[in-house]
Amino acid sequence: MLSTNDYPDGFFGYNTLSMDDLNLYGPMGVFIPVDDLIDQYCPNYKDVLSRFPNLDGMSTSLADGKKYSWGTVNESPARDYPDNLYINTNSLVFTYIVLNY
């Protein structure tokens, strides 16, 4: 997609673009830096950056020191056990009652 010069307005999703992509295409002008946008419009994200200093490095291009993406923080306990299956037992009880009524 990046080689076509026909870019979408944005990309969304976990690992949609790698830091290698951002380091390569960001300085070429394919992506716009979001540093000023963060400073101007994202006070909550700036707060997160202050609480998680490593997050700043995760979203900063090594090529030119600008940010072309937002880093993410996952504080969910499920992140430690990604292969576990979680079941909402309340819905199971409801389903049992409805099916056996």
ZAMARGU-4260 file (C-alpha; in steps of 0.2 Angstrom, whole numbers, plus 5000, padded with zeros to 4 digits):
<rodrens>
0) 5000/5000/5000 | 5014/5012/5004 | 5022/5009/4987 | 5007/5015/4978 | 5007/5034/4983
5) 4989/5032/4986 | 4988/5034/5005 | 4973/5033/5017 | 4970/5047/5029 | 4976/5037/5043
10) 4980/5019/5049 | 4972/5011/5064 | 4976/4995/5073 | 4989/4986/5084 | 5005/4984/5074
15) 4997/4991/5058 | 5014/4999/5054 | 5031/4994/5061 | 5043/5007/5068 | 5054/5002/5053
20) 5040/5009/5042 | 5038/5025/5052 | 5057/5027/5052 | 5058/5025/5033 | 5042/5033/5027
25) 5040/5047/5040 | 5055/5057/5036 | 5051/5055/5017 | 5035/5064/5020 | 5023/5050/5018
30) 5017/5052/5036 | 5015/5069/5045 | 5023/5071/5062 | 5010/5072/5077 | 5022/5081/5089
35) 5013/5098/5088 | 4996/5089/5088 | 5000/5081/5104 | 5006/5097/5112 | 4990/5106/5106
40) 4976/5094/5107 | 4981/5079/5118 | 4983/5084/5136 | 4978/5067/5142 | 4990/5058/5131
45) 5004/5070/5137 | 4999/5064/5155 | 5001/5046/5150 | 5018/5050/5142 | 5024/5058/5159
50) 5018/5042/5168 | 5026/5030/5156 | 5042/5037/5150 | 5046/5022/5139 | 5031/5025/5129
55) 5039/5041/5122 | 5053/5031/5114 | 5040/5018/5107 | 5032/5031/5096 | 5048/5042/5091
60) 5056/5040/5075 | 5075/5036/5076 | 5078/5044/5059 | 5073/5061/5064 | 5066/5061/5082
65) 5048/5065/5077 | 5033/5056/5082 | 5022/5048/5068 | 5011/5037/5079 | 5004/5036/5096
70) 5011/5022/5108 | 4999/5011/5118 | 4998/5005/5136 | 4989/4990/5140 | 4986/4988/5159
75) 4973/4974/5157 | 4977/4958/5167 | 4973/4948/5151 | 4988/4954/5142 | 4999/4943/5154
80) 4988/4928/5148 | 4984/4931/5130 | 4980/4913/5126 | 4967/4910/5140 | 4949/4910/5136
85) 4938/4921/5146 | 4919/4917/5148 | 4906/4929/5155 | 4897/4917/5166 | 4882/4929/5169
90) 4878/4927/5150 | 4879/4908/5152 | 4867/4908/5166 | 4855/4919/5156 | 4856/4908/5141
95) 4853/4892/5151 | 4837/4900/5159 | 4831/4906/5142 | 4834/4890/5133 | 4827/4879/5147
100) 4811/4890/5150
</rodrens>
